[in-house]
Amino acid sequence: MTPQELRAFCLSFNEAVEDFPFRPEISVFKVLGKLFALTTLDAKPLTVNLKCAPEDAIRLRGEHPGLIAPGYHMNKRHWNTVTADGDLPDRLLRELIEDSYDLVVAGLPRAERLRLDRA
């Protein structure tokens, strides 16, 4: 997945926005103010931090060593750092991004979740 494809996919979700709260080169993708993906789009290799259910996080790290690791500078129980421009299939990467978005949305207040469903 290219950096442009990663950005476009993250922004394709309802109410998703790109923000730069840390430094101009660090893209933070949020839904209603909550982070679901964090990346430096010009990094080599391209990696992205994604939220993950704890049991899935451990399983994915075991299935894809070197491509999926505990989240860099994140809560390692709930976040993985995923190498996006390596041998990981784009389909799996898209599923992981969507899962991250869905986990964040699931944690939003009910009224905000309902608003997203209508968008």
Secondary structure by P-SEA (a helix, b strand, c coil): ccaaaaaaaaacccbbbbbccccccbbbbbccccccbbbccccccbbbbbbbcaaaaaaaaaaccccccccccccccccccccccccccaaaaaaaaaaaaaaaaaaccaaaaaaaaac
